[in-house]
Amino acid sequence: MMEFFDCIETRRSYRAFTPEHVSQETLENICKAANRSPSYMNTQPWEVFVAAGAQKTALAAQLRELAEADEPARPDLPFPTNFPKAMADRAETHRTDRAEALDLDPHGDGKQMRMNFLANFDFYGAPCVLFVGMPKSFSPWSVFDLGAFTNGLLLALHAEGLGGVPQAMPVGYPDVIRRELGVSDDTLIVLAVSIGYPDHDAAINRYRSTRKAPDTFIHWYGF
Ligand SMILES: Cc1cc2nc3c(=O)[nH]c(=O)nc-3n(C[C@H](O)[C@H](O)[C@H](O)COP(=O)(O)O)c2cc1C
């Protein structure tokens, strides 16, 4: 098993996968590990909905059709519309670095960038997708708990040699996901995680996102 700090350091979002099947047992073990995540007063707000095979394909087709038609997204948790400047700058760096990894011009005619965007709705070709949800009557703190759960899940996937990418884009159409997977209207669909064995030859998987320097965000007192 991978050493803990190596696991954290080498995890990345994978956006291309081999067709290899991911077993239900493996996914269950990964969810069991993530289930040890901390939560506010141990409320454990997370629910997961995992789809593979024909159900995943049918769902992807519906989501992609809506995205291709530019159907406005209506996410259960509104997407952010603006960020403080430093954060907006980091998002732009991410966008251009990712485009460059694919030899795309982020400021070009937009066609290839759009294909890249639409790939979100095919779950980047992953053999399986997992949605993280929580009760509608949530506390904002529950979103924090879902983040902790998702990070545990992503690290456990990586430790198992699997790859995943957390995605907001597919949950822009939560009603479709609820309907296709028979999820109650009382459950919010907060995030998608596309999962599979990473295709290490794919150019996009060689992209490594950057991080701000620790001395720009750690504030020390009394040392
Ligand atoms: C809440 C959240 C939403 C995200 N949404 C998307 C998305 O819709 N599509 C996508 O390709 N990546 C998405 N990502 C992945 C981020 O772009 C990625 O985590 C970030 O650039 C850092 O890169 P890394 O995960 O490779 O370290 C999302 C990540 C998070 C945490």
The ligand as a Gaussian input file, in Angstrom:
#p B3LYP/6-31G(d) Opt

LIG

0 1
 C      -15.956000      20.887000      -6.009000
 C      -15.114000      20.575000      -7.221000
 C      -15.669000      20.677000      -8.494000
 C      -14.910000      20.346000      -9.624000
 N      -15.509000      20.370000     -10.851000
 C      -14.826000      19.926000     -11.937000
 C      -15.492000      19.779000     -13.191000
 O      -16.688000      20.040000     -13.341000
 N      -14.777000      19.292000     -14.247000
 C      -13.458000      18.956000     -14.127000
 O      -12.866000      18.516000     -15.104000
 N      -12.793000      19.079000     -12.943000
 C      -13.452000      19.540000     -11.853000
 N      -12.828000      19.612000     -10.626000
 C      -11.424000      19.214000     -10.498000
 C      -10.492000      20.424000     -10.258000
 O      -10.316000      21.139000     -11.452000
 C       -9.141000      19.910000      -9.701000
 O       -9.358000      19.243000      -8.486000
 C       -8.145000      21.056000      -9.470000
 O       -7.824000      21.689000     -10.678000
 C       -6.857000      20.542000      -8.817000
 O       -6.285000      19.542000      -9.622000
 P       -5.991000      18.071000      -9.062000
 O       -7.296000      17.481000      -8.577000
 O       -5.438000      17.333000     -10.260000
 O       -4.996000      18.186000      -7.948000
 C      -13.558000      19.950000      -9.478000
 C      -13.006000      19.853000      -8.194000
 C      -13.772000      20.138000      -7.082000
 C      -13.160000      19.966000      -5.708000

